[in-house]
Amino acid sequence: MLTGGRRAGPSILGAGILLLILLAPWLATSWGFALSAMATAGLILLAAPVGDGLARWRWTRRWPPGLREALALTVAAQLATLPVLVAMGGTVGWVALPANLLAMPVVAPVTILGLLAAGLAPVAPGLATVVAHIAAWPAAWIAGVAHVGAGLPLAALPWPDGWPGLALLALVLLLVLGFIHFRRRFLPSGLSRPVRAAVALVVVAGLVVLALQPLGRRGWPPPGWFIIMCDVGQGDALLLRAGEGSAVVVDTGPDPDAVDACLTDAGISAVPAVIVTHFHADHVGGLSGVLRHRSVGEVLLDPIREPLEEADATDRLLADAGVSTGSISAGDARTVGDVTWQAIWPRRRIGAGSVPNNASVVLLVTVRGRHLLLSGDVETEAQDAFVADLRGRSFDVVKVPHHGSRNQSPRLIAAAPAAIALISVGAGNDYGHPAPETVAAWRGIGAIVMRTDLDGEVAVISTGTGLGVVTRHGMLPSS
């Protein structure tokens, strides 16, 4: 407006985009930046024509002007960002429009209060904290709308991503424009009621068929992922990215089908190494699923063979499959592709607590420059035994021991602060996992806590500015 009104908008936006990319070149590959730029372009170029159309359309022309304008803004931004959403593997569905309309009233308060908090933080951090807490209230409304909207029927329709998705989107757009031109030229009075009813029936039937079709791997795994926490119920299964289509698997969960699906959906065809931290069924029961239809190099096993029946069953399974095995304990170190690990536990057998849990293999892992602590199911006794080995280290991701149980040493949490804490746990389990005090303790050090019982499958990614968390169904983190 300061430089000539709406007509100057495209040139001002273009200059702003170029300036920002010069200042921060990594924005050129940022999906978030592309979405913001396209949404702004939609508001500048499409909002007015869409608003005029809504004012003439017989279904909306009697709506209050404020509601029509809000709908026009939402439609304009949605249309402009749709190609980017399709390219990045986002979902296509009907919920975006009503969800954005419901979120729109609180966008301004969140933005203004957030900027105010950021400006106050260097000079008055206490006041900035208060302002940020106030901003969190309307932000929570946006998060709630997103959670509820994503779970509504037919919220997401199957749509290919990448170039096939863009080509299909272009084809649909051409068909819609062609139909509009045909109707205006040859059917100026519109379609008859029976024809409209038939068209509506076909569209609804097609949407139902598409909605019931499996979503498959659209948009998963996200670019830049280095660890995926599989949703295998009450158990552990982690994928460490070793290369394209390759991953080191740490534990396999209790269900072969669940871990097989996790590997398949992540596009993993080669597993150079499987590490079994201990022989409880919720960590080794899914091993046969890892072996399905993919090459497995070696399976490394906990040297303390308890419970013995599970250890013997694992030996028989691997012998029948012809997979080589080895032992892994404190001091073992190896590099496989992009994954480097060093085992720091077990060094000895601990008779207190749960012997198998305290015998869990504990790993210091580096994947593509990111540092991880993977702690199996170790309980307080073992945690206190190896915590000195963590002195002076920093971690990007910690796998919280024993599904977030109450058996956590405060010394471990203090020695291993991390940006992201992963808890692999089954919904509605009988053990009370994860313990509220454990979740609170990790959040208390500033970690984002991700739980498979609430968040489903989770991927941690490297971004241009640090770390990111992506859940399989696009939901926001539970914390």
C-alpha positions as CSV (number, residue, x, y, z in Angstrom):
1,M,0.0,0.0,0.0
2,L,2.9,2.4,0.7
3,T,4.3,1.8,-2.8
4,G,1.2,2.0,-5.0
5,G,-1.5,-0.3,-3.8
6,R,-2.4,-3.8,-4.8
7,R,-1.1,-3.4,-8.4
8,A,2.4,-3.0,-7.1
9,G,2.0,-6.2,-5.0
10,P,3.6,-8.7,-7.4
11,S,6.8,-6.7,-7.9
12,I,7.1,-6.0,-4.2
13,L,6.6,-9.7,-3.4
14,G,9.2,-10.7,-6.0
15,A,11.7,-8.2,-4.6
16,G,11.1,-9.5,-1.1
17,I,11.6,-13.1,-2.1
18,L,14.9,-12.3,-3.9
19,L,16.2,-10.3,-0.9
20,L,15.3,-13.0,1.6
21,I,17.0,-15.7,-0.5
22,L,20.1,-13.5,-0.8
23,L,20.2,-13.1,3.0
24,A,19.4,-16.8,3.7
25,P,20.1,-18.9,0.6
26,W,18.8,-22.1,2.3
27,L,15.3,-20.7,1.9
28,A,15.5,-21.6,-1.8
29,T,15.0,-25.2,-0.8
30,S,12.5,-24.7,2.0
31,W,9.0,-26.0,1.6
32,G,7.8,-23.6,4.3
33,F,9.2,-20.6,2.5
34,A,7.7,-21.7,-0.8
35,L,4.3,-22.1,0.8
36,S,4.5,-18.7,2.4
37,A,5.5,-17.0,-0.8
38,M,2.8,-18.8,-2.9
39,A,0.1,-18.0,-0.3
40,T,1.1,-14.3,-0.4
41,A,1.0,-14.4,-4.2
42,G,-2.5,-15.9,-4.0
43,L,-3.7,-13.2,-1.7
44,I,-2.4,-10.5,-4.0
45,L,-3.4,-12.0,-7.3
46,L,-6.4,-14.2,-6.7
47,A,-8.3,-12.9,-3.6
48,A,-10.1,-10.1,-5.5
49,P,-11.3,-12.2,-8.5
50,V,-12.4,-15.0,-6.2
51,G,-14.2,-12.5,-4.0
52,D,-16.0,-11.0,-7.0
53,G,-17.0,-14.5,-8.1
54,L,-18.4,-15.3,-4.7
55,A,-20.4,-12.0,-4.7
56,R,-22.0,-13.1,-8.0
57,W,-22.6,-16.8,-7.2
58,R,-26.1,-17.4,-6.2
59,W,-25.1,-19.7,-3.3
60,T,-22.8,-17.1,-1.6
61,R,-24.0,-13.7,-2.8
62,R,-26.3,-13.3,0.2
63,W,-23.6,-14.2,2.7
64,P,-22.3,-11.4,5.0
65,P,-19.5,-9.5,3.2
66,G,-17.0,-10.4,6.0
67,L,-17.6,-14.1,5.6
68,R,-17.3,-13.8,1.8
69,E,-14.1,-12.0,2.1
70,A,-12.7,-14.5,4.6
71,L,-13.6,-17.3,2.2
72,A,-12.1,-15.5,-0.7
73,L,-8.8,-15.1,1.1
74,T,-8.7,-18.8,2.2
75,V,-9.6,-20.0,-1.3
76,A,-7.0,-17.8,-2.9
77,A,-4.2,-18.9,-0.6
78,Q,-5.3,-22.6,-1.0
79,L,-5.3,-22.5,-4.8
80,A,-1.9,-20.8,-4.9
81,T,-0.3,-23.2,-2.5
82,L,-1.9,-26.4,-4.0
83,P,1.0,-27.0,-6.5
84,V,3.6,-26.8,-3.7
85,L,1.5,-29.1,-1.4
86,V,1.2,-31.7,-4.2
87,A,4.9,-31.5,-5.1
88,M,6.0,-32.0,-1.4
89,G,3.6,-34.9,-0.9
90,G,0.9,-33.1,1.1
91,T,-2.7,-34.1,1.3
92,V,-5.5,-32.9,-0.9
93,G,-8.9,-32.8,0.7
94,W,-11.9,-30.7,1.6
95,V,-11.0,-29.8,5.2
96,A,-8.4,-27.1,4.4
97,L,-11.0,-24.5,3.6
98,P,-13.2,-24.8,6.8
99,A,-10.1,-25.4,8.9
100,N,-8.4,-22.2,7.6
101,L,-11.7,-20.2,8.1
102,L,-11.8,-21.4,11.7
103,A,-8.1,-20.6,12.3
104,M,-8.2,-17.2,10.6
105,P,-9.6,-15.1,13.5
106,V,-6.6,-16.0,15.8
107,V,-3.8,-15.7,13.2
108,A,-3.4,-11.9,13.8
109,P,-3.2,-12.2,17.6
110,V,-0.6,-15.1,17.3
111,T,1.5,-13.2,14.8
112,I,1.5,-9.9,16.7
113,L,2.1,-11.4,20.1
114,G,4.7,-13.8,18.8
115,L,6.6,-10.9,17.2
116,L,6.3,-8.9,20.4
117,A,7.7,-11.8,22.4
118,A,10.6,-12.1,20.0
119,G,11.3,-8.4,20.3
120,L,11.2,-8.4,24.1
121,A,13.2,-11.6,24.6
122,P,16.7,-9.9,24.4
123,V,15.9,-7.1,26.8
124,A,13.1,-8.4,29.0
125,P,13.0,-12.2,28.9
126,G,10.5,-12.5,31.8
127,L,8.0,-10.2,30.1
128,A,8.6,-12.0,26.8
129,T,7.8,-15.3,28.5
130,V,4.5,-13.9,29.7
131,V,3.6,-12.6,26.2
132,A,4.6,-15.9,24.7
133,H,2.3,-17.8,27.1
134,I,-0.6,-15.5,26.1
135,A,0.2,-16.1,22.4
136,A,0.1,-19.9,23.1
137,W,-3.6,-19.7,23.9
138,P,-4.8,-18.7,20.3
139,A,-2.0,-20.9,18.9
140,A,-3.5,-23.9,20.8
141,W,-6.8,-23.2,18.9
142,I,-5.0,-23.5,15.6
143,A,-3.3,-26.7,16.7
144,G,-6.7,-28.1,17.9
145,V,-8.4,-27.2,14.6
146,A,-5.5,-29.0,12.8
147,H,-5.9,-32.2,14.9
148,V,-9.6,-32.4,14.6
149,G,-9.7,-31.5,10.9
150,A,-7.1,-34.2,10.0
151,G,-9.2,-36.8,11.7
152,L,-12.5,-36.0,9.9
153,P,-13.9,-38.4,7.3
154,L,-12.5,-38.0,3.8
155,A,-10.0,-35.4,5.2
156,A,-7.3,-36.6,2.9
157,L,-7.6,-38.0,-0.6
158,P,-5.0,-40.1,-2.3
159,W,-3.0,-37.9,-4.7
160,P,0.4,-38.7,-6.3
161,D,3.3,-36.4,-5.2
162,G,6.1,-34.9,-7.3
163,W,5.9,-34.5,-11.0
164,P,3.0,-37.0,-11.5
165,G,0.9,-35.1,-9.0
166,L,1.6,-31.8,-10.6
167,A,0.8,-33.2,-14.0
168,L,-2.5,-34.6,-12.7
169,L,-3.3,-31.3,-11.0
170,A,-2.7,-29.4,-14.3
171,L,-4.9,-31.9,-16.2
172,V,-7.7,-31.4,-13.6
173,L,-7.4,-27.6,-13.9
174,L,-7.6,-27.8,-17.7
175,L,-10.7,-30.0,-17.5
176,V,-12.4,-27.6,-15.1
177,L,-11.6,-24.5,-17.3
178,G,-12.7,-26.4,-20.4
179,F,-16.0,-27.4,-18.7
180,I,-16.6,-23.7,-17.7
181,H,-15.9,-22.5,-21.2
182,F,-18.2,-25.2,-22.7
183,R,-21.0,-24.4,-20.3
184,R,-20.9,-20.7,-21.0
185,R,-20.8,-21.1,-24.7
186,F,-23.2,-24.0,-25.3
187,L,-25.3,-24.0,-22.1
188,P,-25.8,-20.4,-21.1
189,S,-28.8,-21.2,-19.0
190,G,-27.0,-23.9,-17.1
191,L,-27.4,-27.7,-16.7
192,S,-30.8,-29.2,-16.1
193,R,-31.5,-30.5,-12.6
194,P,-31.3,-34.2,-13.5
195,V,-27.9,-33.6,-15.1
196,R,-26.7,-31.7,-12.1
197,A,-27.9,-34.5,-9.8
198,A,-26.1,-37.2,-12.0
199,V,-22.8,-35.2,-12.0
200,A,-23.0,-34.7,-8.2
201,L,-23.6,-38.5,-7.7
202,V,-20.6,-39.4,-9.9
203,V,-18.4,-36.9,-8.0
204,V,-19.4,-38.1,-4.6
205,A,-19.0,-41.7,-5.6
206,G,-15.5,-41.0,-7.0
207,L,-14.5,-39.2,-3.8
208,V,-15.7,-42.1,-1.7
209,V,-13.7,-44.6,-3.8
210,L,-10.6,-42.4,-3.6
211,A,-10.9,-41.9,0.1
212,L,-11.2,-45.6,0.8
213,Q,-8.1,-46.3,-1.3
214,P,-4.9,-46.9,0.8
215,L,-2.8,-43.8,1.1
216,G,0.4,-45.7,0.6
217,R,3.7,-44.0,0.9
218,R,2.7,-40.5,-0.3
219,G,5.0,-38.0,1.2
220,W,6.8,-40.5,3.4
221,P,9.6,-40.7,4.4
222,P,10.2,-37.0,4.6
223,P,13.3,-35.6,2.9
224,G,16.3,-35.3,5.1
225,W,15.3,-37.9,7.7
226,F,18.0,-39.7,9.7
227,I,16.0,-41.6,12.2
228,I,12.4,-43.0,12.1
229,M,10.7,-44.3,15.3
230,C,8.3,-47.0,14.0
231,D,4.9,-47.3,15.5
232,V,5.0,-51.0,16.6
233,G,2.7,-50.8,19.7
234,Q,4.3,-51.6,23.1
235,G,7.9,-52.1,21.9
236,D,10.8,-50.5,20.2
237,A,11.9,-50.4,16.5
238,L,14.2,-47.6,15.2
239,L,15.5,-47.1,11.7
240,L,18.8,-45.3,11.2
241,R,19.4,-44.1,7.7
242,A,22.6,-45.7,6.3
243,G,22.0,-44.6,2.7
244,E,19.5,-44.5,-0.1
245,G,17.1,-47.4,0.6
246,S,19.3,-48.6,3.4
247,A,18.9,-48.5,7.2
248,V,20.4,-50.0,10.3
249,V,17.5,-51.4,12.5
250,V,17.7,-51.1,16.2
251,D,15.2,-53.5,17.8
252,T,12.2,-54.9,15.9
253,G,9.2,-54.5,18.1
254,P,6.8,-57.3,19.0
255,D,4.9,-57.6,15.7
256,P,6.6,-58.8,12.4
257,D,3.9,-57.2,10.3
258,A,4.2,-53.8,12.0
259,V,8.0,-53.5,11.6
260,D,7.8,-54.9,8.0
261,A,5.3,-52.2,7.1
262,C,7.5,-49.5,8.7
263,L,10.5,-50.6,6.6
264,T,8.5,-50.9,3.5
265,D,6.8,-47.5,3.8
266,A,10.2,-45.9,4.5
267,G,11.5,-47.5,1.2
268,I,14.1,-49.7,2.9
269,S,15.2,-52.6,0.8
270,A,18.6,-53.2,2.5
271,V,19.4,-53.7,6.2
272,P,23.2,-53.9,6.6
273,A,22.8,-54.5,10.3
274,V,20.2,-55.3,12.9
275,I,21.0,-54.6,16.6
276,V,18.9,-56.4,19.2
277,T,19.3,-54.5,22.5
278,H,17.9,-57.4,24.6
279,F,15.8,-60.4,24.3
280,H,12.4,-59.3,25.5
281,A,9.7,-60.1,23.0
282,D,8.7,-56.4,22.5
283,H,12.2,-55.8,21.1
284,V,13.0,-59.0,19.2
285,G,9.5,-60.5,18.4
286,G,9.3,-58.7,15.1
287,L,12.7,-59.9,13.7
288,S,11.1,-62.1,11.1
289,G,9.4,-59.1,9.6
290,V,12.7,-57.3,9.1
291,L,14.0,-60.4,7.2
292,R,11.1,-60.4,4.7
293,H,11.9,-59.6,1.1
294,R,15.0,-57.5,1.9
295,S,18.7,-58.2,2.3
296,V,20.0,-58.3,5.8
297,G,23.7,-58.2,6.5
298,E,24.2,-59.2,10.1
299,V,22.2,-59.4,13.3
300,L,24.1,-58.3,16.4
301,L,22.7,-59.7,19.7
302,D,22.9,-58.7,23.4
303,P,25.5,-61.0,25.0
304,I,23.4,-61.5,28.1
305,R,20.9,-64.2,27.0
306,E,17.9,-63.5,29.2
307,P,15.2,-64.5,28.9
308,L,16.8,-67.7,27.6
309,E,13.7,-69.0,25.7
310,E,13.5,-65.8,23.7
311,A,17.3,-65.9,23.0
312,D,17.1,-69.6,21.8
313,A,14.0,-68.8,19.6
314,T,16.0,-65.9,18.0
315,D,18.9,-68.2,17.3
316,R,16.7,-70.7,15.6
317,L,15.0,-68.1,13.5
318,L,18.3,-66.6,12.3
319,A,19.8,-70.0,11.6
320,D,16.8,-71.1,9.5
321,A,17.1,-67.8,7.6
322,G,20.8,-68.2,7.0
323,V,21.6,-64.8,8.5
324,S,25.0,-64.3,10.1
325,T,25.0,-63.2,13.8
326,G,27.4,-61.6,16.2
327,S,27.5,-60.2,19.7
328,I,27.6,-56.5,20.7
329,S,28.6,-55.1,24.0
330,A,30.5,-52.2,25.6
331,G,33.5,-51.1,23.5
332,D,32.2,-52.3,20.1
333,A,32.3,-49.6,17.4
334,R,31.5,-49.7,13.8
335,T,30.6,-47.6,10.8
336,V,27.9,-48.8,8.3
337,G,27.2,-46.3,5.5
338,D,26.2,-43.0,7.1
339,V,25.7,-44.6,10.5
340,T,28.5,-44.8,13.1
341,W,27.9,-46.3,16.5
342,Q,29.8,-47.1,19.7
343,A,28.3,-49.4,22.3
344,I,28.9,-48.2,25.9
345,W,26.7,-50.9,27.7
346,P,26.5,-53.7,28.8
347,R,29.8,-54.0,30.6
348,R,28.5,-56.4,33.2
349,R,25.5,-58.2,34.4
350,I,23.4,-56.4,37.0
351,G,21.3,-58.6,39.2
352,A,19.1,-55.8,40.6
353,G,15.9,-54.8,38.9
354,S,15.1,-56.5,35.6
355,V,18.2,-58.4,34.5
356,P,17.3,-58.3,30.7
357,N,16.3,-54.6,30.8
358,N,19.5,-53.6,32.6
359,A,21.5,-55.7,30.1
360,S,20.1,-53.6,27.1
361,V,22.7,-52.5,24.6
362,V,23.2,-48.7,24.9
363,L,24.5,-47.0,21.8
364,L,26.1,-43.6,21.0
365,V,25.2,-43.1,17.4
366,T,26.1,-40.5,14.7
367,V,24.0,-40.3,11.6
368,R,24.9,-37.6,9.0
369,G,26.4,-35.4,11.7
370,R,23.6,-35.9,14.2
371,H,24.3,-37.4,17.6
372,L,21.9,-39.9,19.2
373,L,21.7,-41.8,22.4
374,L,19.8,-45.1,22.1
375,S,19.2,-46.6,25.5
376,G,17.1,-49.7,25.1
377,D,15.2,-50.6,28.2
378,V,17.9,-49.9,30.8
379,E,16.6,-49.1,34.3
380,T,17.9,-46.9,37.0
381,E,20.7,-49.2,38.1
382,A,22.3,-49.5,34.6
383,Q,21.7,-45.8,33.9
384,D,23.7,-44.8,36.9
385,A,26.4,-47.3,35.9
386,F,27.1,-45.7,32.5
387,V,26.1,-42.1,33.0
388,A,29.7,-41.1,33.5
389,D,30.4,-42.1,29.9
390,L,28.1,-39.3,28.7
391,R,30.0,-36.5,30.4
392,G,30.9,-33.7,28.0
393,R,28.7,-35.1,25.2
394,S,25.7,-33.5,23.6
395,F,22.8,-35.1,21.8
396,D,20.3,-34.1,19.2
397,V,18.0,-37.1,19.9
398,V,17.6,-39.4,22.9
399,K,15.5,-42.6,22.8
400,V,14.0,-42.5,26.3
401,P,14.8,-45.8,28.2
402,H,12.1,-48.4,28.8
403,H,9.2,-46.8,27.0
404,G,9.3,-43.8,29.4
405,S,8.8,-45.9,32.6
406,R,9.2,-44.4,36.1
407,N,12.6,-46.2,36.4
408,Q,14.6,-43.2,35.2
409,S,17.7,-41.7,36.8
410,P,17.7,-37.9,37.2
411,R,21.5,-38.2,36.5
412,L,20.8,-39.6,33.0
413,I,18.4,-36.8,32.1
414,A,20.8,-34.2,33.3
415,A,23.8,-35.8,31.5
416,A,22.0,-36.3,28.2
417,P,20.0,-33.1,27.4
418,A,18.6,-33.3,23.8
419,A,16.3,-31.3,21.6
420,I,14.1,-34.3,20.9
421,A,13.2,-37.2,23.2
422,L,11.6,-40.3,21.6
423,I,9.3,-42.6,23.5
424,S,8.2,-45.8,21.7
425,V,5.1,-47.0,23.5
426,G,1.8,-48.7,22.9
427,A,-1.5,-46.9,23.3
428,G,-3.5,-48.1,26.3
429,N,-0.7,-50.4,27.6
430,D,-1.1,-52.0,31.0
431,Y,2.2,-50.8,32.4
432,G,1.3,-47.1,32.8
433,H,4.0,-46.1,30.2
434,P,5.0,-43.5,29.8
435,A,5.0,-42.2,33.3
436,P,3.8,-38.5,33.5
437,E,6.8,-37.6,35.7
438,T,9.2,-39.0,33.1
439,V,7.5,-37.0,30.3
440,A,7.6,-33.9,32.4
441,A,11.3,-34.4,33.3
442,W,12.3,-34.5,29.6
443,R,10.1,-31.5,28.8
444,G,11.6,-29.7,31.7
445,I,15.0,-29.7,30.1
446,G,13.4,-28.3,26.9
447,A,13.1,-31.4,24.8
448,I,10.2,-32.0,22.4
449,V,8.8,-35.3,23.5
450,M,7.4,-37.5,20.7
451,R,5.3,-40.6,21.6
452,T,4.2,-43.3,19.3
453,D,1.0,-43.8,21.3
454,L,-0.1,-40.2,20.5
455,D,2.0,-39.2,17.5
456,G,2.2,-42.5,15.6
457,E,5.3,-43.0,13.4
458,V,7.9,-40.3,13.8
459,A,10.8,-39.1,11.6
460,V,13.5,-36.7,12.8
461,I,14.9,-34.7,9.9
462,S,17.8,-32.3,9.3
463,T,16.7,-28.9,8.0
464,G,18.5,-25.8,6.8
465,T,18.4,-24.3,10.3
466,G,18.6,-27.4,12.6
467,L,16.2,-30.3,13.4
468,G,12.7,-31.0,12.5
469,V,10.1,-33.6,13.5
470,V,7.6,-35.0,11.1
471,T,4.8,-37.5,12.0
472,R,3.5,-40.0,9.5
473,H,0.0,-38.6,9.5
474,G,1.0,-34.9,9.4
475,M,-0.1,-34.4,13.0
476,L,1.5,-31.8,15.3
477,P,3.7,-33.2,18.1
478,S,1.8,-34.2,21.2
479,S,3.9,-31.9,23.3
